[in-house]
Amino acid sequence: MKDKADHGAPRDPVTDTSDLIRPSSRATRVRYKVMALLCVLAFLTYFDRVCIVRAQLVMQRDLHISDAQMGLILGAFWLAYALFEIPGGFLGDRYGARGTLTRIVLAWSLFTALSGSATGFLSLLAYRFLFGAGEAGAFPNMARIQAAWLPARSRARAGGFLWMMARWGGAFSPIIFGHMMRGFESPGFHNAVTGTPLEHVAPWRLGFWMSGLLGSVWVIAFWFWFRDNPADKRSVNAAELVLIREGRSSSELPGSHRPAPGVIRAVFSSGTLWLIAMVYVCGSFGWSFFVSWMPRFLKDVHGVTFEKSEWMNVLPMFFGGIACLLGGSLSDWLVKATGRKRLFRAVFPLCGDLTAACAMLGIRFVKSPEHATILLCVASAAHDFGQAVNWATIVDVGGRFAGTAFGFINMVGNFGNTAQPYVGQLIFNHLGWNALFLTYAAFFATASSMWLFIDPNRRFYPEPEHPPEPPDQGFEAPLTAGTAAAATATSR
C-alpha cells in the first residue's frame, strides 16, 4: 500500500508544515487505519483459539482422543499463552511492535494450520502448546501500538473497539468454522478437488489450514504498511502528529526501544499491576463460563441440544462486544469532560462486575432457556462494560513499557484460565450447577472490589524529573503558534 506522500519529492512530515498553514488543512487519519488493522487482528486472535470448539467432537473421533486428553490439549494453549506473555511484551518494548507482532502472527498462523495436520494426541497437544506460545504477546504489542499511535484521551474507546472485535471473533468462530467445514463437505467442493490430494482430506483439517492462511495474509499487509513511529509514516502529516502527542508526557514519546534498567523488577514489584492482574484472573475465570460450560448447561438443565443452542451461545459474547465499545467510549468522554480519570476509569468495571455477579446468582431461579440466556447476556455485557477501561488503564500505567506491563497482566490472568477447567470441573462434579454459578459470581465480585484500590494515574516505573530527550523522530520539531492552532482545530 502506497502512502500519498510517496509520490514526488520526499519530505519531512513534521518540519515541512506548509500544509498546516493553508486554511483548508486537516489532520490526516492514518491512525484510524492502524486501528482497523488491529481490530482485524483482535478478531483473528479469538477466532483461531475458539474454532477448535466447533471441530472438537469430529477431531476426537478421527484421532481417537478421549475427553480427558482433549481437556489437556485445550489447557496446553492457555499454559503456553501465559508462560510466554511477558517475553512477547518485552520484545515489543525492546525491538518494536512491527517486527515482534509479525513474528507472533506468523508463528500462531503456522501452528493453527498444523493443528489440521495432527495425527494423534501427542502431535495435537504439541501444536496447541506451540500455538499458545506463538500467540502470546499479541495483545501486549497491540497495547504498545495503541500507546504510540493514539492520543491519551481516546485509549478506552480504542480498547473498546479492540475488545469488541475480539469478543465477536470468539462469538462467531464456531459458526464461521462450521460453515467452512460444511463448504468443504459440499458436492461442489468435492467435484472441484476430485483427482487432487485434497479429495480425501477431512473438512476440519482444511478448515484449520484455511484459518492459518488468514493470519498470513494479515501479516503481509501489516509488515509492508505499518511503522512503529507515526513520524516515520510519510502519509502522517504534522497536524496528526500533534493530535497523537496530545495528553502524553515526554517519557511516552516513541524513541529508543531500549527498556529502562530494572523494568522487569518494577513490573513484579508494582502493587497496581498486581491489582489489575487480579482483575484479569477473576474476570477471566467468570467469563470462561461462556466458552466452556454454557452449551452443556443449556443441554443438561434446559434440554436444548448443542445444535439448537448455537445462536444462544453466540449472544452473550455478541452483546459483550457492544458493551466493550460503549463502556470505553463513555469512560473517555467522562474523563475528558471532568478530568477525574480515577473515578471514571473505576466506575465502569466496578459496577459492571457487580452486576455480572448478581446475574450469575440469578441463573438458578429461571425456568426457561430463553430467560437463562437473557441473564447470561446481562452477565457477559456487564463484565465487558469495564473491559475497555481495564485495557486503557494498563496503557496508562504502562506508559512507554505498555507491552511489558500488559504481558505481565495477561500472564497472571491466563494462569487463571489454565486452572479454570479443573477447578470448575471439581466444583461441578461434587456440588452441582448452583455451586458453580455461586463460584463464578464470587469471582466477578472479587474483580469488582480490586477497583477500589487501582489508580490509573500512576506509572508502574519511576519517572525521572527531567527525562532525557528522545531521538529526533519528528515529534520534537518546533511548532509555531499558527501551526499548533491549526492542528488543534483539525478534525479529531
N, C-alpha and C positions, 0 to 999 in steps of 0.2 A: 504494500500500500504506500503510495507516494504522498508526501506532505506537499501542501500547496507551495510552500516556500522553497521547495527543492528546484523549482523552475527558475532559470535566470541566475543572476549573481548571488552567491551566498551572503548571508547577513547574520549579524549577532542579534538574537531575538530580544535582547534587553537594551544593549547600548544603542541600537538603532530604534529610536522611539518615534520616528516620523509618523507612523501610523496612528499614534496616540494624539498627535497634535491636531489631526483632522477632526472636525466636529462629529463626523459620522462614524468614527472608530468605535469598535466594541471589542470586548474581550473575546478571544477565541474560546471554544468549548471542547478542547481536546480532552479535558478531564472527564467529561461525560462518556467519551469513547473508551477511556480507561476503565471507568466503572462498568460499562457494558461488557467489556472483556472479562472483568472479574465476576460479574453476575452469571455469565455463561459458565465460567469455571466453577462457581459455587454450586450451580445446578448439577454439573458433571460429577463433583465430588460425592454428593449424596446419591445420585443415580447409580454410579458404579458400585458403591458399597452396599446398596439395598437391593439391586437387581437379582442377587443370588437367592433372595427370599422367594421370588417367583419361580425359579428353576429348582428349588431345593429338593422337592419330592422326586422329580424325574432324575436328578443327579444322583440321589441316594439309590434309586433303583438301578440305574445304569452302572454305577461304580461300586455297588454293594457296600454302602456306607450306612452304619447304624445311626440311630438318633443320638446316642452318646458321642459317637465320633463326629457327627455333624455339629454338635454343641462345641466340641473342641476346635473345629475348623472355624466356626463363626467367632469364637473367643480369640483365636490367634490373630485376627485382624486388629482387634482392639488392643491387645497386648503390645503388638509391634507398633501400632499407631501411637500409643502412649510413650513407649520407650524412646522413640526417635523424634518426638516433638521438639525438645529443646535443641538438639543438634540441627534440625531443619530450620528453626527460627534463628539460631545463632549464625548459621551460614549465610542466611539472608542479610543479617546485620553486618556481617564481615565482608561479603563479596558482592552484595546487591541482590535484589529480588529477581531481576531479569534472568540471570544465569541459574540461580537456585531454583526458581519456580519452573523453569524449563526442564531441569533435571528431574524435579519432583513429578511433573505431569507425564514426562516420558516414561519414568520408572513405573508409576502406577498404571499407565495405559498398557505397558508391556505385560505386567502381571495380571491385569484384568483379562487380557487376551489369552494368556497362558492358562488361566482358570478353565478356559474352554478346551484345553488340551490335556487336562488331568486324566490320569489313568487309574487312580485309586485314592485311598485315604491319605497316604503319606504325601503324594505329589500335590493333592489339593490343599492339604494342610500347609505345605511349604509355600505354595503360590499365594495363599491368603495371608500368611505371615509376611511375605515379601511385599505383597500389595499394601498392607498396613504400613510397613516401613517406608515404602515408596511414597505413599500419600501424606505421611507425617511431614508437617512443615508447610502444607498448602495454605491453611488459614493464617498462621503467623506471618507468612510472606504477603498475603493479601492485606493484612493489617499494616504491614510496613509500607506497601504501595499506597494505601489509603492515607497514611500519615504524611507521605511525601507529596501526594498529588491533590489533596483536598484541603480546603480551609478548615480550621478547627471547628467552626460553627456548624458544619454540615456532617460531622462524623457519625452522629447517631442515626441520622436519616440514611446515610450511605450504608451503615451497618444494617439498617432495616432492609434495604434492597438486597444486600448480600444474603442475609438470613432468610428472607422470603424465598429467594431462588433456591437456596439450599433445602429448605423445607419442602418446596414444591418438587425438587429433584427426588427427595425421598418419597413424597406422596405419589407421584406419577410413575416412579420407576417400575413397580410391578406391572402396572397397566401397559406402559410402553414396551417393556421387555416381553410381556405376554403377547402383544401384537406382533412384535418381531418374531417370536417363536412360531406363532400361527402363520405368519407370512412365509417363513422358511419351510413350513409343512404344507403349504398350498400346492395344488396341482400345477399352477402356472410356474412357480419356482422350480418344482421338480422337473418340469419339461425343459426349463431353461438350462439346467445343470446336468441333464442326462448325458452320460458319457464322459463327465469330468470327475476329478477327485472329490468334488463336493456332493456328489449324488447320494452317497451313503453316510454323510456326516449328520449327527444328531442336531436338531434345531437349537437346542440350548448351547451347544458348542459354537455354532455360527453366531448366536446372539452375543456371547462373550467376545468373540473376535471382532464383531462389528462395534461393540461398546469400546474396546480398546482403540479402534481406529478413530473414533470420535475425538478422543483426547489428543491423538497425534495431529489431527487437523488443527485443533486449537493451538497447539504448541507452535506450529509453523506460522500462523497468523501473529501470535504473541511475540515470538523471537525477532521477527523481521520488522515489526512495527513499534514495539514498546521501548521506552528508555526509562532507566531508574530515576534520573533527574529531569523534572519538567523543562529546565532550561536547556537541556540537550536535545529537546524535540523541536525541530525547526518550525513546525506548524503552530507552536505555542507562542503567542505574542507577549509583549511586555505587560499589557493590561491583565492578561490571565495570570501571569506570574505574580502580580501584585495581589490578586484575589486569593491565589493559593497560599501566599505568605501571610495573609491576614490572620491575626489572632494567635500567632505562634511565637515562641521565644526564639532567640537566635540559635540556641543549642539544638533546636529541632530541624534547622535548615539542612538540606542534603549537602553533605560534604564528604569527609573521609568515611570509608566503610569500616574503619578500624574500631571495634568495640573498646570502650574505656577499660583500663585495668580494673579487675575485680568485679566486672559486671555480673558474672555468674554467681559470685558470692553475694552480691547485692540482691540478686533475684531470690535466692533461697533464704535470705535474712529479712525480706520485706514482709511486714505484717499485712500490708494492704494487699499484696499479691496472694498471700495465703488465704486471706478472707475471700477474694474473688475466686480463687481456685476452689474453695469450699462451696461457693455458689454454684460453680460448674459441676462439682461432684454430686451435690444434692439435686440440682436441677436436672442433670443428665440422667440420674437414677430414676427420677419421677417421669421424665419424658420418655424413657426407654419403653414404657408400657405400650406406647402406640406402635412401636416397630417390633414388639416381641409377643406380648400377651393378648393384645386386642382381638385378633382373629379367633383365638381359642376361647376367649371369654364370650364372644358373641355366639359361638357354636355350642359351648357347654352349658351356658346359663340361659341363653335365649333361643337356642335351636336354629341359628342362622348358619348355613354351611359356608365354607370358605369361598365357594364360587359366588354365592349370593351376597356375601359381605364385602365384596371387593371395593365398591364405592363407599361403603360405610367406613372402611379403613383409610380411605383417601381423605375424607372430610376433616378430621382433626388437624392433619398437617397442612391442608389447604388453608383453613381459617387461621392456623398458627402463622403461616407465611404472611397473610394480610396483617395480622396483629404485629408482626415484627416491623413492618414498614410503618404502620400507624403509630406505634409507640416511639420509634426512633424519630419520626418527623415531629411529633408533639413535644418530645423532650428537647430537641434542638430549638424549636420555636420558643418554648418557655424559658430555656436558658438564655437565649438571645434577648427576650423581652424583659427579663427580670435580673439577669446577671447572677442568679442563685444556682450555680451548677450543682452543688452537692445535693440540694433539695430536689431539683428536677431531674437529676440522674437517679436518685434513690427511690423516689415515689413510685415509679413505674414497675420495677421488678419487685419491690416490697409488696405493693398491693396486688400485683399480678400473681405472684406465687402464693400469697394467702388465699386468693380467690381459687386458684388451682387446687389447693389443699381442700378447700370446702367442697369443690365439685367432686373430687375423688371420694370424699367421705359420703357424698350423697348418692353414689352409684348403687349402693346396697339397697336403697329404698325404692328404686324404679322397677317397674314390672314389664316394660316393653323394650325391644331392641332400639326402637326409634328414640325413646326418651333417654336410654343409656348413651346412645350416640350423641345426642344433644349435650348431655353433661360432659362427655369426653371432649367434644369440640370446645366447650367452655373452658375446660381444664387446659387443653393444649393452647388455645388462643390467649388465655390469661397468663400462662407461663411465658409464652413468646412475646407478650406485650412488653416485657422488660429485656428481651434477648438483645435487641439492638443497643440498648443502653449498656448492657454488660460489655458488649464489643467496644463501644465508644469509650468506656471507662478504661479498658485495657490500653487503647491507643493513647488516651490522655495520660495515664500513669506511666506507660512505657516510653513515651517521648521518642527519642531517636533510636531507642532499643525496643521498639514495639514488637518486633519479630521475636526476640528472645523472651520478652515478657509473656507474649501470647503462647509461645512454645511451652513455657513452664506451666501456665494455667491449663492448657489443653492436655499436657502430660498428666497432671494430677487429676483433672476431670475425667479423663478416659481410663484411668485406673478404676474409677467408679463404674464405668461402662463394662470393664472387664469382669468385675466382681458381680455385677447385677444379675446375670443369668443364673449363677449358682446361689446367690442369696435369695433371689426371687423364687427359684425352684424349691429351696429348702423351706421357706415360709409357706408356699402354696401347698406342698405335699403334707406338711404337718398341721397347718392351721386353716387352710382354705382361702377362698376368694376374699372374704371380708377382712381377714388379717392382712392380705396382700394390699388391698386398697388403703387400709389404715397405714401401712408402711409407706406407700407412695405419698400419702397426704403428709406424713411426718417429715419426709424428705423435702417436699415442697415448702413446708412451714419453716424448716431449718434454713433453707436457701433464702427465704424472705428475711429472716432475722439477721443474716450477715450484713444486710444493707444498713443496719443501724450504726455500723462502725466503719464503713468504707468511705474514704474521702478521695474523690476523683481529681482534686486539685494538687495532690502531692505526687511528685515523681518517686519511683522506687529507688532511684540512684541520686546521690548528692550532686547538685549542680554548682559549678564554680561561680563565684560572684561576678567575675569578668571572664566569661568563656572565650576561648580563642576564636578568632575569625575563621570561618570555614574557607576552603579554597574558592577562588573566584569562579563561580559557575553561573553567573548571570543574576543571581538574586541580589548581590550586593552592589550592582551597578547604580550610580546615583540617579535619583528621580527628581525632576524639578517639580515645583508646586503644581504646574499645569498638568504634567503627565500623571502625577498622583491623583489629582482631582478627576482627570479623565478616566483613570482606571476605576476609581470608586464609583463613578457614575454609570459604568458599563453594566450590561445585563448580567445578573447573577443567577 
